[in-house]
Every structure is written in structure tokens, then in C-alpha cells.
Amino acid sequence: MYLLGFVAAYFIARARAKRLQLDWDHEAISDLIFYAALGLIIGGRVGSMLFYQTHILITSPWTLFKIWEGGMSFHGGLVGALLGIFYFSKKTKRAFLATLDFTAPLVPFGLFSGRIGNFINGELWGRTTDMPWGMVFRYAGRAPRHPSQLYEAALEGVVLLVLLLWYARKPRPCGRVTALFLMGYAVCRFVVEFWREPDKQLGFLAFDWLTMGQLLSIPMFIIGFILWWVKRHANVS
């Protein structure tokens, strides 16, 4: 699923570069995706252990390298991808924020494929429900549950992809596409968390409803909103 997301990102990037007549050739796009993907995978693994399995990371830090046991965090992957894109920008002498604007619309399809992967694996399931579309997941007991992976695939993947491609269909003030992505993902993730089963080792963090996914999405939305406001009069790129 990761590979599918990276391949889709490449073709979406080629199409956007051609449509907007941007200075992004095959080599530049390939390098961008390579460094972003490297940061995503490393950051996703570290973030998963740091945010969701802190006690294990502290007592058994070597578990970080047991990648065959799974465990990836979007928010950790986002930080890692940002670092990878920052390195790419410095290496190629491109403006970091402009590079992020170019990259943002490439992400949602990867999120979509990743959530479909979660669904296929029968992991990260939703809370119990009596709705007719409730599903029984093998490792979650016999009670029907919300297929929250599909909800996330629809919002983080399809809705966010359409929104970003629509907004980025023509040049925008530098930073605004990135800001829209940050706010859009944060809202989608925050909403879906109300139907997703909280992580067993963490449970609810506060108010009997706040989850780690929601907590991490709050600063993401705030940063996106600030960037959107600050860049409202920025030069169009």
C-alpha cells in the first residue's frame, strides 16, 4: 500500500507539473518522493513508538527496529516527511514552503491506500455499533464495529484529495496549499476519531472522549490556520 501511494504520488506530481508548467522534471520528482518517503517511514515508526508505545520505547528501545511487528504513526510520519522534504529543498536550492505546496496534493492518495491496508489487515477498527454496516473484525471480538478505516479512507483520502486538487488547480499564495492540507487532515482525523476505537494501551486521554489522534491533530490544525492567515497576502506561486 505504501508503494502504491508513492507510485500514485509520482504520477500526480508529473500531471501537476505539466498542468501548471512548473520546473519539476522526472529526476526532481523522483528525488522528492524518495526523501519524503524515507522520512515518512522512519518518522512513522519512531512516532508510533513515541506517541503510542512510550513505555515500551523506554524499557525496550530495541523494539523500535522490530518493523515486522508493525506500528506506524501518521503524525510521526508527517514530521519525518517534512524533514526529508527540507533536506531535498536545501540540496536542490528550492524554497521549502513552495516545495511543500507542490507536495501536499500528492499525499491524500497515499493516506487512502494506507487506510485500505488497515482495513484489509483488520486493524485499527472502530467502536462497537448497531448500525447495519457494522463489521466483525477477527481480532476485535464478536461485536459489530464501525469500519472506521473506510471512514478515514473516504475523508483523509478521497475528500482531502479532491479538495486539494481543486484548490491547487491554479497558482495560489505560497504556503496556502500546505495550510489547507494541515487543516483539512486535522479536521478529518479529529472527526473520525469519534468512531474509531482508542488505542488499547492509552484509552481516552481526557473528558472520556479525547484520543491521542485528536490531541495530535489540534496543533496540526492551529499551525495550518496560522500559516493560512499569515500567507493571505503572500505572492502567488
Secondary structure, DSSP 8 states (H G I E B T S, - for coil): -HHHHHHHHHHHHHHHHHHHT-S--HHHHHHHHHHHHHHHHHHHHHHIIIII-HHHHHH-GGGGG-GGG----HHHHHHHHHHHHHHHHHHHT--HHHHHHHHGGGHHHHHHHHHHHHHHHT-S-B-B--STT-B--GGG-SS-B--HHHHHIIIIIIIHHHHHHHHTTS--BTTHHHHHHHHHHHHHHHHHTTTB---TTT---BTTTB-HHHHHHHHHHHHHHHHHHHGGGS-B-
